């Protein structure tokens, strides 16, 4: 990440493989890490434990971005419009609290931006946005097999059925920010 002062955004919108793949396409994003956050069980949870729904953690990504190239507001706009923030504990066929829509803000400015973006985009959704907005506490990085999942597994059925269409929509609607 060189000497550029990067900022961090942390959020989850379903499977972290999908969210990671989306933000790896964005100009100004230098690193995307998949992991877990927002849970209540102490210690470092495993993927299996999080998927059980018993830890309270969500699958999230931590996005390191250059604010000179892309703003936090743009990052949150992309996040809010590339998943369904109106469904409780679900994104498509992925069901459970670990797949909830959540933004973990790192400071009060990020919190204000999140609330502003939600207000702005809410008119485009037929249902109420239920994305959790909570203070960031800790991020547990997922195992290496979950990092850069899409890049390493493009032939996987989940990637072709779920991630490819999301990336196609991203490229169509955010072409000027890629």
C-alpha positions in Angstrom: 0.0 0.0 0.0 3.1 2.2 -0.4 3.1 5.6 1.3 -0.4 6.6 0.3 -2.7 7.3 3.3 -5.4 4.7 2.9 -8.7 4.7 4.7 -10.6 1.6 5.8 -14.3 0.7 5.2 -15.8 -2.4 6.8 -19.1 -3.9 5.8 -21.0 -7.0 4.9 -23.7 -7.7 2.4 -24.1 -11.4 2.2 -21.3 -13.8 1.2 -18.0 -12.1 1.5 -16.8 -13.8 -1.7 -19.3 -11.6 -3.6 -18.5 -8.4 -1.8 -14.8 -8.9 -2.1 -15.1 -9.5 -5.9 -17.0 -6.3 -6.4 -14.6 -4.1 -4.5 -11.5 -5.6 -6.2 -12.9 -4.1 -9.4 -13.0 -0.5 -8.0 -10.4 2.0 -9.0 -8.8 3.4 -5.8 -9.3 0.2 -3.8 -5.9 -1.4 -3.1 -6.7 -4.3 -0.8 -9.9 -6.2 0.1 -9.8 -8.7 2.9 -12.6 -11.2 3.7 -13.4 -11.9 7.4 -15.9 -11.7 10.2 -17.1 -8.9 12.5 -20.0 -7.8 14.6 -20.2 -11.0 16.7 -20.6 -11.5 20.4 -18.6 -14.6 21.1 -15.0 -13.9 22.3 -12.0 -15.2 20.4 -11.3 -15.7 16.8 -14.2 -17.5 15.1 -13.7 -20.1 12.4 -15.6 -20.0 9.1 -17.6 -23.1 10.3 -18.5 -21.4 13.6 -19.7 -18.2 11.9 -21.7 -20.3 9.4 -23.5 -22.0 12.3 -25.1 -18.6 13.1 -24.2 -19.1 16.8 -21.3 -16.5 17.1 -23.3 -13.5 16.0 -20.6 -12.5 13.4 -21.3 -11.4 9.9 -19.3 -12.2 6.9 -17.7 -8.9 6.0 -14.9 -7.3 4.0 -12.4 -4.8 5.0 -11.7 -2.4 2.1 -8.5 -0.3 2.0 -9.0 2.6 -0.4 -7.2 5.8 -1.5 -9.6 8.7 -0.6 -7.9 10.9 -3.2 -9.2 8.4 -5.9 -12.5 7.3 -4.4 -14.4 8.7 -1.5 -15.9 6.8 1.4 -19.3 8.0 0.2 -18.7 6.4 -3.2 -17.6 3.2 -1.5 -20.8 3.1 0.6 -23.0 4.0 -2.5 -21.5 1.0 -4.4 -22.0 -1.2 -1.4 -25.6 -0.2 -0.9 -26.5 -0.7 -4.6 -24.7 -4.0 -5.2 -26.6 -6.0 -2.6 -30.2 -6.0 -1.2 -30.1 -3.9 2.0 -33.8 -4.6 2.5 -33.7 -8.3 3.4 -33.1 -9.5 6.9 -30.3 -12.0 7.3 -30.3 -13.0 3.6 -28.8 -12.4 0.2 -30.3 -14.6 -2.4 -29.9 -18.2 -1.4 -27.5 -17.3 1.4 -29.6 -17.3 4.6 -28.5 -16.6 8.2 -27.4 -13.8 10.4 -23.9 -14.1 9.0 -25.3 -12.8 5.7 -26.9 -9.7 7.1 -26.4 -6.2 5.7 -24.1 -4.4 8.1 -21.8 -1.3 8.0 -19.2 -1.1 10.8 -18.1 2.5 10.9 -14.6 3.5 12.1 -15.4 7.1 13.2 -18.3 9.5 13.5 -17.7 11.0 10.0 -18.2 7.5 8.5 -21.3 7.0 10.5 -22.8 10.3 9.2 -21.9 9.4 5.6 -23.6 6.0 6.0 -26.8 7.6 7.3 -26.7 10.2 4.5 -26.2 7.5 1.7 -29.0 5.4 3.1 -31.3 8.3 3.1 -30.3 9.1 -0.5 -30.7 5.6 -1.9 -33.8 4.6 0.1 -36.2 6.0 -2.5 -34.8 3.5 -5.0 -35.8 0.4 -3.0 -39.5 -0.7 -2.7 -38.9 -1.9 0.9 -37.3 -0.3 3.9 -33.5 -0.5 4.2 -32.6 -2.5 7.3 -28.8 -2.3 7.1 -27.2 -2.3 10.6 -25.0 0.7 11.2 -22.7 -0.1 14.2 -19.3 1.0 15.5 -16.4 -1.0 14.3 -14.8 -3.1 17.1 -12.7 -5.9 15.6 -12.1 -7.7 12.3 -11.2 -11.4 12.2 -9.5 -12.2 8.9 -10.9 -15.4 7.2 -8.5 -18.2 6.3 -6.4 -17.9 3.1 -8.8 -20.1 1.2 -11.5 -17.4 1.5 -9.2 -14.5 0.3 -9.5 -13.6 -3.4 -11.9 -16.4 -3.7 -13.5 -15.2 -7.0 -10.1 -14.6 -8.6 -8.9 -18.0 -7.6 -12.1 -19.9 -8.4 -13.8 -18.4 -11.4 -14.9 -21.8 -12.7 -16.7 -22.6 -9.5 -20.5 -22.9 -9.9 -21.3 -20.3 -7.2 -19.0 -17.8 -8.8 -20.6 -18.2 -12.2 -24.2 -18.2 -10.9 -24.0 -15.6 -8.2 -20.8 -13.4 -8.6 -20.6 -13.1 -12.4 -24.1 -11.4 -12.6 -23.2 -9.0 -9.8 -20.0 -8.0 -11.5 -21.8 -7.5 -14.8 -24.3 -5.1 -13.1 -21.4 -3.4 -11.4 -19.6 -2.8 -14.7 -22.7 -1.5 -16.3 -23.7 1.0 -13.6 -20.3 2.0 -12.3 -18.2 1.9 -15.4 -16.8 5.4 -14.7 -15.5 4.4 -11.3 -13.8 1.2 -12.3 
